[in-house]
Amino acid sequence: MKNTLMDLNNHLFAQIERLGDENLTGDALKQEIERTKAVTSVASQIVSNGRLALDAQMAIGSTLREGQLPKMLENKDAKV
């Protein structure tokens, strides 16, 4: 498992796809709904943590230039 916000985004969309599976019924559907609640709860905390890191960086430097994002928000796979 990777640990970038893009990976989080991919996991969230994968979870949406699992919920959209029309073959899921009964207990399997209930289980997937519970998994979705857990995933979204953790995702919300990750996003909040990233926002806090960005706010702190901006408070220190007032403006951000390219390459000044907090490490946890960098997308090392991005093509510039």
PDB file of N, CA, C and O in Angstrom, chain B, residues numbered from 101:
ATOM      1  N   MET B 101       0.836  -1.190   0.000  1.00  0.00           N
ATOM      2  CA  MET B 101       0.000   0.000   0.000  1.00  0.00           C
ATOM      3  C   MET B 101       0.875   1.245   0.000  1.00  0.00           C
ATOM      4  O   MET B 101       1.805   1.366   0.798  1.00  0.00           O
ATOM      5  N   LYS B 102       0.568   2.160  -0.898  1.00  0.00           N
ATOM      6  CA  LYS B 102       1.274   3.436  -0.943  1.00  0.00           C
ATOM      7  C   LYS B 102       0.558   4.410  -0.025  1.00  0.00           C
ATOM      8  O   LYS B 102      -0.550   4.146   0.444  1.00  0.00           O
ATOM      9  N   ASN B 103       1.204   5.535   0.224  1.00  0.00           N
ATOM     10  CA  ASN B 103       0.629   6.494   1.159  1.00  0.00           C
ATOM     11  C   ASN B 103       0.609   7.905   0.588  1.00  0.00           C
ATOM     12  O   ASN B 103       1.222   8.812   1.150  1.00  0.00           O
ATOM     13  N   THR B 104      -0.083   8.091  -0.512  1.00  0.00           N
ATOM     14  CA  THR B 104      -0.228   9.435  -1.063  1.00  0.00           C
ATOM     15  C   THR B 104      -1.709   9.769  -1.129  1.00  0.00           C
ATOM     16  O   THR B 104      -2.559   8.882  -1.046  1.00  0.00           O
ATOM     17  N   LEU B 105      -2.014  11.052  -1.278  1.00  0.00           N
ATOM     18  CA  LEU B 105      -3.407  11.451  -1.397  1.00  0.00           C
ATOM     19  C   LEU B 105      -4.023  10.925  -2.691  1.00  0.00           C
ATOM     20  O   LEU B 105      -5.230  10.685  -2.749  1.00  0.00           O
ATOM     21  N   MET B 106      -3.214  10.745  -3.717  1.00  0.00           N
ATOM     22  CA  MET B 106      -3.728  10.159  -4.957  1.00  0.00           C
ATOM     23  C   MET B 106      -4.126   8.704  -4.716  1.00  0.00           C
ATOM     24  O   MET B 106      -5.137   8.243  -5.246  1.00  0.00           O
ATOM     25  N   ASP B 107      -3.342   7.980  -3.925  1.00  0.00           N
ATOM     26  CA  ASP B 107      -3.693   6.606  -3.579  1.00  0.00           C
ATOM     27  C   ASP B 107      -4.989   6.570  -2.771  1.00  0.00           C
ATOM     28  O   ASP B 107      -5.835   5.699  -2.978  1.00  0.00           O
ATOM     29  N   LEU B 108      -5.136   7.519  -1.853  1.00  0.00           N
ATOM     30  CA  LEU B 108      -6.377   7.601  -1.081  1.00  0.00           C
ATOM     31  C   LEU B 108      -7.559   7.815  -2.014  1.00  0.00           C
ATOM     32  O   LEU B 108      -8.595   7.165  -1.869  1.00  0.00           O
ATOM     33  N   ASN B 109      -7.407   8.716  -2.960  1.00  0.00           N
ATOM     34  CA  ASN B 109      -8.456   8.977  -3.937  1.00  0.00           C
ATOM     35  C   ASN B 109      -8.815   7.698  -4.698  1.00  0.00           C
ATOM     36  O   ASN B 109      -9.993   7.401  -4.898  1.00  0.00           O
ATOM     37  N   ASN B 110      -7.809   6.951  -5.117  1.00  0.00           N
ATOM     38  CA  ASN B 110      -8.042   5.697  -5.835  1.00  0.00           C
ATOM     39  C   ASN B 110      -8.788   4.684  -4.962  1.00  0.00           C
ATOM     40  O   ASN B 110      -9.683   3.989  -5.443  1.00  0.00           O
ATOM     41  N   HIS B 111      -8.417   4.601  -3.674  1.00  0.00           N
ATOM     42  CA  HIS B 111      -9.094   3.681  -2.759  1.00  0.00           C
ATOM     43  C   HIS B 111     -10.558   4.069  -2.579  1.00  0.00           C
ATOM     44  O   HIS B 111     -11.431   3.203  -2.515  1.00  0.00           O
ATOM     45  N   LEU B 112     -10.824   5.365  -2.497  1.00  0.00           N
ATOM     46  CA  LEU B 112     -12.206   5.817  -2.329  1.00  0.00           C
ATOM     47  C   LEU B 112     -13.057   5.471  -3.552  1.00  0.00           C
ATOM     48  O   LEU B 112     -14.195   5.023  -3.417  1.00  0.00           O
ATOM     49  N   PHE B 113     -12.498   5.681  -4.737  1.00  0.00           N
ATOM     50  CA  PHE B 113     -13.247   5.333  -5.940  1.00  0.00           C
ATOM     51  C   PHE B 113     -13.435   3.823  -6.066  1.00  0.00           C
ATOM     52  O   PHE B 113     -14.475   3.369  -6.542  1.00  0.00           O
ATOM     53  N   ALA B 114     -12.450   3.050  -5.650  1.00  0.00           N
ATOM     54  CA  ALA B 114     -12.599   1.586  -5.668  1.00  0.00           C
ATOM     55  C   ALA B 114     -13.720   1.166  -4.717  1.00  0.00           C
ATOM     56  O   ALA B 114     -14.485   0.248  -5.012  1.00  0.00           O
ATOM     57  N   GLN B 115     -13.806   1.843  -3.583  1.00  0.00           N
ATOM     58  CA  GLN B 115     -14.862   1.522  -2.625  1.00  0.00           C
ATOM     59  C   GLN B 115     -16.236   1.850  -3.210  1.00  0.00           C
ATOM     60  O   GLN B 115     -17.192   1.100  -3.018  1.00  0.00           O
ATOM     61  N   ILE B 116     -16.329   2.961  -3.918  1.00  0.00           N
ATOM     62  CA  ILE B 116     -17.589   3.314  -4.581  1.00  0.00           C
ATOM     63  C   ILE B 116     -17.977   2.230  -5.587  1.00  0.00           C
ATOM     64  O   ILE B 116     -19.144   1.848  -5.681  1.00  0.00           O
ATOM     65  N   GLU B 117     -16.993   1.741  -6.334  1.00  0.00           N
ATOM     66  CA  GLU B 117     -17.272   0.682  -7.305  1.00  0.00           C
ATOM     67  C   GLU B 117     -17.775  -0.584  -6.619  1.00  0.00           C
ATOM     68  O   GLU B 117     -18.688  -1.241  -7.117  1.00  0.00           O
ATOM     69  N   ARG B 118     -17.173  -0.930  -5.465  1.00  0.00           N
ATOM     70  CA  ARG B 118     -17.637  -2.117  -4.735  1.00  0.00           C
ATOM     71  C   ARG B 118     -19.075  -1.934  -4.263  1.00  0.00           C
ATOM     72  O   ARG B 118     -19.871  -2.872  -4.309  1.00  0.00           O
ATOM     73  N   LEU B 119     -19.405  -0.736  -3.813  1.00  0.00           N
ATOM     74  CA  LEU B 119     -20.780  -0.477  -3.375  1.00  0.00           C
ATOM     75  C   LEU B 119     -21.771  -0.563  -4.536  1.00  0.00           C
ATOM     76  O   LEU B 119     -22.932  -0.923  -4.344  1.00  0.00           O
ATOM     77  N   GLY B 120     -21.309  -0.232  -5.723  1.00  0.00           N
ATOM     78  CA  GLY B 120     -22.176  -0.258  -6.899  1.00  0.00           C
ATOM     79  C   GLY B 120     -22.388  -1.633  -7.494  1.00  0.00           C
ATOM     80  O   GLY B 120     -23.127  -1.780  -8.467  1.00  0.00           O
ATOM     81  N   ASP B 121     -21.752  -2.640  -6.926  1.00  0.00           N
ATOM     82  CA  ASP B 121     -21.898  -4.009  -7.422  1.00  0.00           C
ATOM     83  C   ASP B 121     -23.331  -4.483  -7.190  1.00  0.00           C
ATOM     84  O   ASP B 121     -23.738  -4.694  -6.048  1.00  0.00           O
ATOM     85  N   GLU B 122     -24.090  -4.651  -8.260  1.00  0.00           N
ATOM     86  CA  GLU B 122     -25.497  -5.037  -8.146  1.00  0.00           C
ATOM     87  C   GLU B 122     -25.681  -6.461  -7.640  1.00  0.00           C
ATOM     88  O   GLU B 122     -26.787  -6.838  -7.254  1.00  0.00           O
ATOM     89  N   ASN B 123     -24.624  -7.251  -7.634  1.00  0.00           N
ATOM     90  CA  ASN B 123     -24.703  -8.620  -7.122  1.00  0.00           C
ATOM     91  C   ASN B 123     -24.592  -8.676  -5.602  1.00  0.00           C
ATOM     92  O   ASN B 123     -24.847  -9.717  -4.996  1.00  0.00           O
ATOM     93  N   LEU B 124     -24.214  -7.561  -4.988  1.00  0.00           N
ATOM     94  CA  LEU B 124     -24.106  -7.519  -3.526  1.00  0.00           C
ATOM     95  C   LEU B 124     -25.499  -7.401  -2.922  1.00  0.00           C
ATOM     96  O   LEU B 124     -26.249  -6.481  -3.249  1.00  0.00           O
ATOM     97  N   THR B 125     -25.836  -8.324  -2.052  1.00  0.00           N
ATOM     98  CA  THR B 125     -27.131  -8.283  -1.384  1.00  0.00           C
ATOM     99  C   THR B 125     -26.975  -8.776   0.045  1.00  0.00           C
ATOM    100  O   THR B 125     -25.945  -9.342   0.412  1.00  0.00           O
ATOM    101  N   GLY B 126     -27.984  -8.559   0.826  1.00  0.00           N
ATOM    102  CA  GLY B 126     -28.039  -9.098   2.188  1.00  0.00           C
ATOM    103  C   GLY B 126     -26.843  -8.751   3.041  1.00  0.00           C
ATOM    104  O   GLY B 126     -26.425  -7.596   3.115  1.00  0.00           O
ATOM    105  N   ASP B 127     -26.293  -9.779   3.691  1.00  0.00           N
ATOM    106  CA  ASP B 127     -25.177  -9.579   4.620  1.00  0.00           C
ATOM    107  C   ASP B 127     -23.933  -9.044   3.919  1.00  0.00           C
ATOM    108  O   ASP B 127     -23.200  -8.236   4.491  1.00  0.00           O
ATOM    109  N   ALA B 128     -23.691  -9.483   2.695  1.00  0.00           N
ATOM    110  CA  ALA B 128     -22.515  -9.003   1.961  1.00  0.00           C
ATOM    111  C   ALA B 128     -22.623  -7.497   1.715  1.00  0.00           C
ATOM    112  O   ALA B 128     -21.634  -6.773   1.827  1.00  0.00           O
ATOM    113  N   LEU B 129     -23.822  -7.031   1.380  1.00  0.00           N
ATOM    114  CA  LEU B 129     -24.037  -5.598   1.174  1.00  0.00           C
ATOM    115  C   LEU B 129     -23.884  -4.834   2.481  1.00  0.00           C
ATOM    116  O   LEU B 129     -23.262  -3.772   2.510  1.00  0.00           O
ATOM    117  N   LYS B 130     -24.445  -5.362   3.556  1.00  0.00           N
ATOM    118  CA  LYS B 130     -24.305  -4.715   4.868  1.00  0.00           C
ATOM    119  C   LYS B 130     -22.837  -4.620   5.258  1.00  0.00           C
ATOM    120  O   LYS B 130     -22.394  -3.598   5.781  1.00  0.00           O
ATOM    121  N   GLN B 131     -22.090  -5.679   5.006  1.00  0.00           N
ATOM    122  CA  GLN B 131     -20.664  -5.700   5.334  1.00  0.00           C
ATOM    123  C   GLN B 131     -19.908  -4.652   4.512  1.00  0.00           C
ATOM    124  O   GLN B 131     -19.020  -3.975   5.031  1.00  0.00           O
ATOM    125  N   GLU B 132     -20.256  -4.522   3.250  1.00  0.00           N
ATOM    126  CA  GLU B 132     -19.589  -3.535   2.397  1.00  0.00           C
ATOM    127  C   GLU B 132     -19.939  -2.108   2.830  1.00  0.00           C
ATOM    128  O   GLU B 132     -19.095  -1.214   2.765  1.00  0.00           O
ATOM    129  N   ILE B 133     -21.161  -1.902   3.263  1.00  0.00           N
ATOM    130  CA  ILE B 133     -21.560  -0.585   3.767  1.00  0.00           C
ATOM    131  C   ILE B 133     -20.769  -0.245   5.023  1.00  0.00           C
ATOM    132  O   ILE B 133     -20.322   0.892   5.180  1.00  0.00           O
ATOM    133  N   GLU B 134     -20.590  -1.205   5.914  1.00  0.00           N
ATOM    134  CA  GLU B 134     -19.794  -0.973   7.128  1.00  0.00           C
ATOM    135  C   GLU B 134     -18.336  -0.676   6.770  1.00  0.00           C
ATOM    136  O   GLU B 134     -17.706   0.194   7.372  1.00  0.00           O
ATOM    137  N   ARG B 135     -17.809  -1.402   5.788  1.00  0.00           N
ATOM    138  CA  ARG B 135     -16.440  -1.155   5.338  1.00  0.00           C
ATOM    139  C   ARG B 135     -16.333   0.270   4.784  1.00  0.00           C
ATOM    140  O   ARG B 135     -15.356   0.972   5.044  1.00  0.00           O
ATOM    141  N   THR B 136     -17.337   0.682   4.026  1.00  0.00           N
ATOM    142  CA  THR B 136     -17.348   2.030   3.457  1.00  0.00           C
ATOM    143  C   THR B 136     -17.331   3.087   4.549  1.00  0.00           C
ATOM    144  O   THR B 136     -16.607   4.077   4.450  1.00  0.00           O
ATOM    145  N   LYS B 137     -18.122   2.880   5.583  1.00  0.00           N
ATOM    146  CA  LYS B 137     -18.133   3.832   6.703  1.00  0.00           C
ATOM    147  C   LYS B 137     -16.753   3.936   7.339  1.00  0.00           C
ATOM    148  O   LYS B 137     -16.298   5.033   7.660  1.00  0.00           O
ATOM    149  N   ALA B 138     -16.092   2.812   7.520  1.00  0.00           N
ATOM    150  CA  ALA B 138     -14.756   2.813   8.123  1.00  0.00           C
ATOM    151  C   ALA B 138     -13.742   3.507   7.211  1.00  0.00           C
ATOM    152  O   ALA B 138     -12.929   4.308   7.672  1.00  0.00           O
ATOM    153  N   VAL B 139     -13.797   3.195   5.921  1.00  0.00           N
ATOM    154  CA  VAL B 139     -12.864   3.793   4.965  1.00  0.00           C
ATOM    155  C   VAL B 139     -13.052   5.301   4.906  1.00  0.00           C
ATOM    156  O   VAL B 139     -12.075   6.049   4.921  1.00  0.00           O
ATOM    157  N   THR B 140     -14.303   5.755   4.840  1.00  0.00           N
ATOM    158  CA  THR B 140     -14.545   7.201   4.746  1.00  0.00           C
ATOM    159  C   THR B 140     -14.171   7.925   6.040  1.00  0.00           C
ATOM    160  O   THR B 140     -13.742   9.078   6.006  1.00  0.00           O
ATOM    161  N   SER B 141     -14.330   7.261   7.159  1.00  0.00           N
ATOM    162  CA  SER B 141     -13.933   7.862   8.433  1.00  0.00           C
ATOM    163  C   SER B 141     -12.415   8.079   8.488  1.00  0.00           C
ATOM    164  O   SER B 141     -11.940   9.149   8.869  1.00  0.00           O
ATOM    165  N   VAL B 142     -11.679   7.056   8.104  1.00  0.00           N
ATOM    166  CA  VAL B 142     -10.214   7.175   8.075  1.00  0.00           C
ATOM    167  C   VAL B 142      -9.785   8.199   7.024  1.00  0.00           C
ATOM    168  O   VAL B 142      -8.888   9.003   7.274  1.00  0.00           O
ATOM    169  N   ALA B 143     -10.417   8.175   5.855  1.00  0.00           N
ATOM    170  CA  ALA B 143     -10.084   9.116   4.791  1.00  0.00           C
ATOM    171  C   ALA B 143     -10.296  10.558   5.247  1.00  0.00           C
ATOM    172  O   ALA B 143      -9.487  11.432   4.938  1.00  0.00           O
ATOM    173  N   SER B 144     -11.365  10.804   5.971  1.00  0.00           N
ATOM    174  CA  SER B 144     -11.639  12.153   6.482  1.00  0.00           C
ATOM    175  C   SER B 144     -10.530  12.626   7.409  1.00  0.00           C
ATOM    176  O   SER B 144     -10.130  13.790   7.368  1.00  0.00           O
ATOM    177  N   GLN B 145     -10.038  11.727   8.236  1.00  0.00           N
ATOM    178  CA  GLN B 145      -8.948  12.081   9.145  1.00  0.00           C
ATOM    179  C   GLN B 145      -7.655  12.363   8.383  1.00  0.00           C
ATOM    180  O   GLN B 145      -6.906  13.273   8.739  1.00  0.00           O
ATOM    181  N   ILE B 146      -7.398  11.590   7.345  1.00  0.00           N
ATOM    182  CA  ILE B 146      -6.197  11.805   6.530  1.00  0.00           C
ATOM    183  C   ILE B 146      -6.269  13.163   5.844  1.00  0.00           C
ATOM    184  O   ILE B 146      -5.285  13.903   5.818  1.00  0.00           O
ATOM    185  N   VAL B 147      -7.425  13.489   5.293  1.00  0.00           N
ATOM    186  CA  VAL B 147      -7.604  14.779   4.621  1.00  0.00           C
ATOM    187  C   VAL B 147      -7.467  15.919   5.633  1.00  0.00           C
ATOM    188  O   VAL B 147      -6.822  16.926   5.341  1.00  0.00           O
ATOM    189  N   SER B 148      -8.056  15.775   6.798  1.00  0.00           N
ATOM    190  CA  SER B 148      -7.939  16.805   7.845  1.00  0.00           C
ATOM    191  C   SER B 148      -6.483  17.002   8.265  1.00  0.00           C
ATOM    192  O   SER B 148      -6.038  18.130   8.475  1.00  0.00           O
ATOM    193  N   ASN B 149      -5.753  15.907   8.385  1.00  0.00           N
ATOM    194  CA  ASN B 149      -4.345  15.978   8.750  1.00  0.00           C
ATOM    195  C   ASN B 149      -3.543  16.705   7.670  1.00  0.00           C
ATOM    196  O   ASN B 149      -2.677  17.523   7.979  1.00  0.00           O
ATOM    197  N   GLY B 150      -3.835  16.405   6.403  1.00  0.00           N
ATOM    198  CA  GLY B 150      -3.166  17.097   5.297  1.00  0.00           C
ATOM    199  C   GLY B 150      -3.485  18.572   5.294  1.00  0.00           C
ATOM    200  O   GLY B 150      -2.608  19.399   5.045  1.00  0.00           O
ATOM    201  N   ARG B 151      -4.746  18.916   5.570  1.00  0.00           N
ATOM    202  CA  ARG B 151      -5.152  20.330   5.615  1.00  0.00           C
ATOM    203  C   ARG B 151      -4.411  21.053   6.730  1.00  0.00           C
ATOM    204  O   ARG B 151      -3.973  22.188   6.546  1.00  0.00           O
ATOM    205  N   LEU B 152      -4.265  20.415   7.875  1.00  0.00           N
ATOM    206  CA  LEU B 152      -3.538  21.005   9.000  1.00  0.00           C
ATOM    207  C   LEU B 152      -2.082  21.249   8.622  1.00  0.00           C
ATOM    208  O   LEU B 152      -1.537  22.310   8.924  1.00  0.00           O
ATOM    209  N   ALA B 153      -1.452  20.289   7.970  1.00  0.00           N
ATOM    210  CA  ALA B 153      -0.056  20.446   7.548  1.00  0.00           C
ATOM    211  C   ALA B 153       0.080  21.606   6.561  1.00  0.00           C
ATOM    212  O   ALA B 153       1.019  22.396   6.656  1.00  0.00           O
ATOM    213  N   LEU B 154      -0.855  21.706   5.616  1.00  0.00           N
ATOM    214  CA  LEU B 154      -0.817  22.795   4.645  1.00  0.00           C
ATOM    215  C   LEU B 154      -1.052  24.143   5.322  1.00  0.00           C
ATOM    216  O   LEU B 154      -0.348  25.109   5.027  1.00  0.00           O
ATOM    217  N   ASP B 155      -2.023  24.223   6.220  1.00  0.00           N
ATOM    218  CA  ASP B 155      -2.283  25.465   6.949  1.00  0.00           C
ATOM    219  C   ASP B 155      -1.062  25.901   7.759  1.00  0.00           C
ATOM    220  O   ASP B 155      -0.728  27.085   7.802  1.00  0.00           O
ATOM    221  N   ALA B 156      -0.398  24.934   8.400  1.00  0.00           N
ATOM    222  CA  ALA B 156       0.793  25.259   9.184  1.00  0.00           C
ATOM    223  C   ALA B 156       1.905  25.778   8.289  1.00  0.00           C
ATOM    224  O   ALA B 156       2.574  26.754   8.629  1.00  0.00           O
ATOM    225  N   GLN B 157       2.105  25.135   7.151  1.00  0.00           N
ATOM    226  CA  GLN B 157       3.140  25.567   6.215  1.00  0.00           C
ATOM    227  C   GLN B 157       2.843  26.977   5.717  1.00  0.00           C
ATOM    228  O   GLN B 157       3.746  27.808   5.620  1.00  0.00           O
ATOM    229  N   MET B 158       1.595  27.242   5.405  1.00  0.00           N
ATOM    230  CA  MET B 158       1.218  28.564   4.912  1.00  0.00           C
ATOM    231  C   MET B 158       1.371  29.624   6.001  1.00  0.00           C
ATOM    232  O   MET B 158       1.754  30.758   5.710  1.00  0.00           O
ATOM    233  N   ALA B 159       1.079  29.271   7.242  1.00  0.00           N
ATOM    234  CA  ALA B 159       1.233  30.208   8.351  1.00  0.00           C
ATOM    235  C   ALA B 159       2.700  30.572   8.571  1.00  0.00           C
ATOM    236  O   ALA B 159       3.021  31.706   8.928  1.00  0.00           O
ATOM    237  N   ILE B 160       3.569  29.618   8.359  1.00  0.00           N
ATOM    238  CA  ILE B 160       4.999  29.869   8.535  1.00  0.00           C
ATOM    239  C   ILE B 160       5.545  30.720   7.401  1.00  0.00           C
ATOM    240  O   ILE B 160       6.309  31.657   7.635  1.00  0.00           O
ATOM    241  N   GLY B 161       5.154  30.394   6.168  1.00  0.00           N
ATOM    242  CA  GLY B 161       5.745  31.054   5.013  1.00  0.00           C
ATOM    243  C   GLY B 161       4.833  32.029   4.305  1.00  0.00           C
ATOM    244  O   GLY B 161       5.241  32.602   3.295  1.00  0.00           O
ATOM    245  N   SER B 162       3.656  32.241   4.768  1.00  0.00           N
ATOM    246  CA  SER B 162       2.612  33.094   4.215  1.00  0.00           C
ATOM    247  C   SER B 162       2.229  32.771   2.769  1.00  0.00           C
ATOM    248  O   SER B 162       1.046  32.826   2.433  1.00  0.00           O
ATOM    249  N   THR B 163       3.183  32.440   1.911  1.00  0.00           N
ATOM    250  CA  THR B 163       2.847  31.978   0.557  1.00  0.00           C
ATOM    251  C   THR B 163       3.686  30.755   0.252  1.00  0.00           C
ATOM    252  O   THR B 163       4.781  30.584   0.790  1.00  0.00           O
ATOM    253  N   LEU B 164       3.170  29.918  -0.603  1.00  0.00           N
ATOM    254  CA  LEU B 164       3.887  28.706  -0.995  1.00  0.00           C
ATOM    255  C   LEU B 164       4.330  28.825  -2.441  1.00  0.00           C
ATOM    256  O   LEU B 164       3.556  29.215  -3.315  1.00  0.00           O
ATOM    257  N   ARG B 165       5.570  28.486  -2.674  1.00  0.00           N
ATOM    258  CA  ARG B 165       6.064  28.401  -4.042  1.00  0.00           C
ATOM    259  C   ARG B 165       6.157  26.934  -4.411  1.00  0.00           C
ATOM    260  O   ARG B 165       6.077  26.063  -3.545  1.00  0.00           O
ATOM    261  N   GLU B 166       6.327  26.659  -5.693  1.00  0.00           N
ATOM    262  CA  GLU B 166       6.458  25.281  -6.141  1.00  0.00           C
ATOM    263  C   GLU B 166       7.578  24.595  -5.372  1.00  0.00           C
ATOM    264  O   GLU B 166       8.655  25.164  -5.192  1.00  0.00           O
ATOM    265  N   GLY B 167       7.327  23.397  -4.929  1.00  0.00           N
ATOM    266  CA  GLY B 167       8.325  22.633  -4.191  1.00  0.00           C
ATOM    267  C   GLY B 167       8.311  22.890  -2.694  1.00  0.00           C
ATOM    268  O   GLY B 167       9.160  22.362  -1.976  1.00  0.00           O
ATOM    269  N   GLN B 168       7.360  23.694  -2.200  1.00  0.00           N
ATOM    270  CA  GLN B 168       7.322  24.002  -0.778  1.00  0.00           C
ATOM    271  C   GLN B 168       6.168  23.330  -0.038  1.00  0.00           C
ATOM    272  O   GLN B 168       5.906  23.660   1.119  1.00  0.00           O
ATOM    273  N   LEU B 169       5.490  22.413  -0.673  1.00  0.00           N
ATOM    274  CA  LEU B 169       4.402  21.724   0.014  1.00  0.00           C
ATOM    275  C   LEU B 169       4.961  20.844   1.127  1.00  0.00           C
ATOM    276  O   LEU B 169       6.084  20.351   1.031  1.00  0.00           O
ATOM    277  N   PRO B 170       4.173  20.650   2.182  1.00  0.00           N
ATOM    278  CA  PRO B 170       4.597  19.683   3.194  1.00  0.00           C
ATOM    279  C   PRO B 170       4.801  18.323   2.531  1.00  0.00           C
ATOM    280  O   PRO B 170       4.057  17.955   1.622  1.00  0.00           O
ATOM    281  N   LYS B 171       5.811  17.575   2.988  1.00  0.00           N
ATOM    282  CA  LYS B 171       6.151  16.295   2.368  1.00  0.00           C
ATOM    283  C   LYS B 171       4.940  15.384   2.200  1.00  0.00           C
ATOM    284  O   LYS B 171       4.811  14.708   1.180  1.00  0.00           O
ATOM    285  N   MET B 172       4.054  15.361   3.193  1.00  0.00           N
ATOM    286  CA  MET B 172       2.915  14.452   3.133  1.00  0.00           C
ATOM    287  C   MET B 172       1.935  14.806   2.021  1.00  0.00           C
ATOM    288  O   MET B 172       1.093  13.982   1.661  1.00  0.00           O
ATOM    289  N   LEU B 173       2.026  16.011   1.471  1.00  0.00           N
ATOM    290  CA  LEU B 173       1.120  16.428   0.408  1.00  0.00           C
ATOM    291  C   LEU B 173       1.753  16.367  -0.976  1.00  0.00           C
ATOM    292  O   LEU B 173       1.083  16.589  -1.984  1.00  0.00           O
ATOM    293  N   GLU B 174       3.048  16.065  -1.018  1.00  0.00           N
ATOM    294  CA  GLU B 174       3.719  15.984  -2.318  1.00  0.00           C
ATOM    295  C   GLU B 174       3.262  14.758  -3.084  1.00  0.00           C
ATOM    296  O   GLU B 174       3.016  13.702  -2.502  1.00  0.00           O
ATOM    297  N   ASN B 175       3.151  14.905  -4.377  1.00  0.00           N
ATOM    298  CA  ASN B 175       2.820  13.784  -5.252  1.00  0.00           C
ATOM    299  C   ASN B 175       4.080  13.486  -6.063  1.00  0.00           C
ATOM    300  O   ASN B 175       4.326  14.110  -7.095  1.00  0.00           O
ATOM    301  N   LYS B 176       4.861  12.542  -5.593  1.00  0.00           N
ATOM    302  CA  LYS B 176       6.134  12.229  -6.235  1.00  0.00           C
ATOM    303  C   LYS B 176       5.958  11.654  -7.628  1.00  0.00           C
ATOM    304  O   LYS B 176       6.911  11.633  -8.407  1.00  0.00           O
ATOM    305  N   ASP B 177       4.743  11.180  -7.964  1.00  0.00           N
ATOM    306  CA  ASP B 177       4.490  10.607  -9.278  1.00  0.00           C
ATOM    307  C   ASP B 177       4.055  11.644 -10.294  1.00  0.00           C
ATOM    308  O   ASP B 177       3.951  11.341 -11.483  1.00  0.00           O
ATOM    309  N   ALA B 178       3.798  12.878  -9.840  1.00  0.00           N
ATOM    310  CA  ALA B 178       3.297  13.912 -10.758  1.00  0.00           C
ATOM    311  C   ALA B 178       4.365  14.306 -11.772  1.00  0.00           C
ATOM    312  O   ALA B 178       5.547  14.431 -11.451  1.00  0.00           O
ATOM    313  N   LYS B 179       3.915  14.492 -12.982  1.00  0.00           N
ATOM    314  CA  LYS B 179       4.812  14.937 -14.063  1.00  0.00           C
ATOM    315  C   LYS B 179       4.689  16.452 -14.178  1.00  0.00           C
ATOM    316  O   LYS B 179       3.591  16.983 -14.346  1.00  0.00           O
ATOM    317  N   VAL B 180       5.812  17.135 -14.089  1.00  0.00           N
ATOM    318  CA  VAL B 180       5.799  18.608 -14.164  1.00  0.00           C
ATOM    319  C   VAL B 180       6.182  19.063 -15.545  1.00  0.00           C
ATOM    320  O   VAL B 180       6.230  20.264 -15.809  1.00  0.00           O
TER     321      VAL B 180
END
